[in-house]
Amino acid sequence: MTPAVKPVPDELVGLPGADLVRAGLDEMDRAAPTECALLVLIASPRLRRLGFEIPERPEIPRPYEHRLYDLLEKQYGTAAYSRYNSLLRRIVSFCHAVEQRLKR
C-alpha cells in the first residue's frame, strides 16, 4: 500500500518543482533517503523560512548535496551531473515562485 501524499496547498499547485517538494515530503520518513527527500533537505532552510515543516534527519550524513549526488551517480552514471543540476534549478524555481506568491 502506498502512503498518502501530503497535499501541496492549492495556491502552490502548478508551481515549478511543486511535484518534487510534495514527493520529498511524502518520502521524508523512509529509512533510505530518496532523490526528492534529499532535495527537500538541501532546500530545507529556505523552505522552513517559507513556512514549510521539514523534519530533521540527523541520521543522514551531511552535506545532503553529496548524498544526493552519490544517489544520482548510482542511478544515472555519467548523466548524474546533469540530473543534479536540473533538480537544484527546479527547487530554486519553486522557492522563488513561493516567495513571489507570498509577496502578493
N, C-alpha and C positions, 0 to 999 in steps of 0.2 A: 504494500500500500504506500503510495506517495504522500508525504506530508503536505499539508495545505500550504500554499504560497502566501506569504504575508502580503497583504494588499499595499499597493502604492497609492497614496492619496490621489483622488480623481484629478486634482489640479496638476499632478506630476506625470500622469499617464501620457505617453506620446513624446515626452522629452527624450532627447538623445541619451542613451545609456540607462534609461529607467528600467529596462528589462534586466540589465546586468546587476543593478542595485537590488531589485526585487529578488532575483535568483541568489545573489550573495547573502542577503538577509535570511533567506529561506535555508540556505546551505551552511550558515554560520555555525550551527551546533553539531555538525558532522565531525566525527573523530579525525578523519583526514581532511585537511583543508582543500577546497575546490578552487578552481580558477576564479570564479566570481566572488567567493568568500574572501580570498586573498586580496582581490582588487578592492573590495569594500574596506578591508582592514588597512590597506595602503591609504585610502582616502578618508579613513575614519576621523582624523582630527577636523578636517573640513566639513565632513558630513555631520559630525556632532555639533559644530558651530551653527549648522543649518537646521538643527532640531531633530536629527535622526538619532535613535537609540541604537548604538552599535555596542554589542557586548565585547568585553575584553577577552582575549585568547592568549593568556600568558604562557601556555604550554607550546605555542608555536614560536619557534625562534625568530628573532628579528635579525636583519631587516626583512620585512614582508616582501619587499621588492625582489630580494634574492630567492625567496621561497617560490614566488610566482614564476620567476624566470626559470628556475630549475624544473618546475612542473611543466611549463610550456616546452622546454627543451626536450623533456622525455616524450611529450606528446607529438610535437611538431618538428623536432630535429632542427635543421638549419633555418626553418621558417619561424622559429621561436621569436627571433628579434622583431620581425615584422608584426607578429601577433601581439607581442608585449607592448610595442609602441601604439598599436591600434587600440588596445584595451585602455591604456593610460589616456589617450586622447579622448576616448568616449566617456570615461569617468570625469575627466576635467570638463568636458562639454556639459555633462549632466549637472555638475556642481555650479557651473556658470549659469546655466539655464534656471536652476532653482533660485540662485541669488537674484537673477533678473525678475523672476516671479514674485519674490518677497519684497522687492522694491516698489512694486505696483501698489 
